[in-house]
Amino acid sequence: MKQLILILVIPLTLLSFMFVSKWWLVNVPDGPGEVIMYGFPFIYLAPGFHTSLSNQIFLLPLLGNLLVYFSISFVIIYIINRIKRIVMSKLIITGIWVITVLPLIFTILIALNPDNVYSLKCNCQAQVIKSGFDLDAQGYWTPHMTVEKAKQK
């Protein structure tokens, strides 16, 4: 099982974390008003209030989300492995890691934007108006969801 964690659980965790999330339409009274924030189960990513094209990243919710995604991936792989032993070739393992690392590099480059603000948790008093699940909800691969789109969903 230790080998499966390295070759399957970690890539599945990272891929699901990057592509499956939840958007939250929130009202920030002491900020810009209505904005879209991202994260499941905890909000960990918000647009920067200080400048455009920046993000606010909240580290404790980010780590909590990663732990949740890892736990779900671990349970899924564990159950599948108990039902039918998982055996994969080195070519498939390499392919899985390539598919995982390429979007991860892009995500890391976006996270390294010098205008981003990092904090342990969200200090704003956001009131949730609406929320929903979406593939690519973080908006890294397509433009961020707009407030108008969120209100229509």
C-alpha positions as CSV (number, residue, x, y, z in Angstrom):
1,M,0.0,0.0,0.0
2,K,2.9,2.3,0.6
3,Q,3.9,2.1,-3.0
4,L,0.3,2.8,-4.1
5,I,0.3,5.9,-2.1
6,L,3.3,7.2,-4.0
7,I,2.2,6.1,-7.5
8,L,-1.6,6.6,-7.3
9,V,-2.9,8.4,-4.2
10,I,-0.6,11.5,-4.4
11,P,-1.2,12.1,-8.1
12,L,-5.0,11.5,-7.7
13,T,-5.0,13.9,-4.7
14,L,-3.1,16.7,-6.7
15,L,-5.3,16.3,-9.8
16,S,-8.5,16.3,-8.0
17,F,-7.4,19.3,-5.9
18,M,-6.4,21.3,-9.0
19,F,-9.5,20.5,-11.1
20,V,-12.4,19.8,-8.7
21,S,-13.4,22.5,-6.3
22,K,-16.3,24.6,-5.1
23,W,-16.9,28.3,-5.9
24,W,-18.5,30.6,-3.4
25,L,-20.2,33.8,-4.2
26,V,-19.6,35.9,-1.1
27,N,-20.2,39.5,0.0
28,V,-17.3,41.1,1.7
29,P,-18.7,44.1,3.5
30,D,-15.4,45.8,4.3
31,G,-13.9,44.8,0.9
32,P,-14.8,45.0,-2.8
33,G,-18.4,43.8,-2.3
34,E,-19.4,40.6,-4.1
35,V,-16.5,38.3,-5.1
36,I,-15.9,34.7,-6.1
37,M,-13.8,32.6,-3.7
38,Y,-12.7,29.0,-4.2
39,G,-12.1,25.8,-2.2
40,F,-13.7,22.7,-0.9
41,P,-14.5,22.1,1.9
42,F,-12.8,25.3,3.1
43,I,-12.3,28.5,1.2
44,Y,-8.6,28.9,0.6
45,L,-8.4,31.1,-2.5
46,A,-9.8,34.6,-3.1
47,P,-9.1,37.4,-5.6
48,G,-6.7,39.9,-4.2
49,F,-8.5,43.0,-2.8
50,H,-5.4,45.2,-3.2
51,T,-4.8,44.8,-7.0
52,S,-6.2,43.0,-10.0
53,L,-4.6,39.7,-11.2
54,S,-3.6,38.7,-7.7
55,N,-4.9,36.2,-5.3
56,Q,-5.2,35.8,-1.6
57,I,-4.2,32.3,-0.5
58,F,-5.2,31.1,3.0
59,L,-2.7,28.4,4.1
60,L,-4.5,26.6,6.9
61,P,-7.6,26.0,4.8
62,L,-5.4,25.0,1.9
63,L,-3.7,22.4,4.0
64,G,-7.0,21.2,5.4
65,N,-8.4,20.8,1.9
66,L,-5.3,18.9,0.8
67,L,-5.8,16.5,3.8
68,V,-9.4,16.0,2.8
69,Y,-8.6,15.3,-0.8
70,F,-5.7,12.9,0.3
71,S,-8.1,11.0,2.6
72,I,-10.7,10.6,0.0
73,S,-8.2,9.4,-2.6
74,F,-6.6,7.1,-0.1
75,V,-9.9,5.5,0.8
76,I,-10.9,5.1,-2.9
77,I,-7.5,3.4,-3.8
78,Y,-7.6,1.3,-0.7
79,I,-11.1,-0.1,-1.4
80,I,-10.2,-0.8,-5.1
81,N,-7.0,-2.5,-4.0
82,R,-8.8,-4.7,-1.5
83,I,-11.4,-5.7,-4.2
84,K,-8.9,-6.3,-6.9
85,R,-5.1,-6.0,-6.6
86,I,-3.8,-2.9,-8.5
87,V,-0.8,-3.7,-10.7
88,M,0.5,-1.1,-13.1
89,S,3.4,-0.9,-15.6
90,K,6.1,1.7,-15.3
91,L,4.8,3.3,-18.5
92,I,1.4,3.9,-17.0
93,I,3.0,5.2,-13.7
94,T,5.1,7.6,-15.7
95,G,2.1,8.8,-17.7
96,I,0.1,9.5,-14.5
97,W,3.0,11.5,-13.1
98,V,3.4,13.5,-16.3
99,I,-0.3,14.3,-16.4
100,T,-0.1,15.4,-12.8
101,V,3.2,17.4,-12.9
102,L,2.4,19.6,-16.0
103,P,-0.7,21.3,-14.5
104,L,1.0,21.4,-11.1
105,I,3.9,23.4,-12.6
106,F,1.4,25.9,-14.1
107,T,-0.4,26.2,-10.7
108,I,2.8,26.7,-8.9
109,L,3.8,29.5,-11.3
110,I,0.5,31.2,-10.7
111,A,0.9,30.8,-6.9
112,L,4.4,32.4,-7.1
113,N,2.9,35.7,-8.4
114,P,4.7,38.4,-6.3
115,D,1.4,40.3,-5.9
116,N,-0.3,37.3,-4.2
117,V,-1.1,37.7,-0.5
118,Y,-0.5,34.7,1.8
119,S,-2.1,34.5,5.3
120,L,-2.9,31.7,7.7
121,K,-6.7,32.2,7.4
122,C,-9.3,34.5,6.0
123,N,-9.7,37.5,8.2
124,C,-12.6,39.1,6.3
125,Q,-16.3,38.7,7.4
126,A,-17.6,37.1,4.2
127,Q,-21.3,36.3,3.9
128,V,-22.0,33.5,1.5
129,I,-24.6,34.3,-1.1
130,K,-24.4,31.3,-3.3
131,S,-22.1,28.3,-4.0
132,G,-21.7,25.4,-6.3
133,F,-19.4,22.7,-7.5
134,D,-17.6,22.9,-10.8
135,L,-14.7,21.3,-12.7
136,D,-11.9,23.8,-12.9
137,A,-13.6,25.9,-10.3
138,Q,-10.4,27.6,-9.3
139,G,-10.3,29.4,-12.7
140,Y,-6.7,28.6,-13.4
141,W,-7.3,27.1,-16.8
142,T,-10.1,29.4,-17.9
143,P,-11.0,32.9,-16.8
144,H,-12.3,33.3,-13.3
145,M,-16.0,32.8,-12.9
146,T,-17.7,36.2,-12.8
147,V,-20.2,37.3,-10.2
148,E,-22.8,37.5,-13.0
149,K,-22.3,33.9,-14.0
150,A,-22.4,32.8,-10.4
151,K,-25.7,34.5,-9.9
152,Q,-27.2,32.8,-12.9
153,K,-26.3,29.3,-11.8
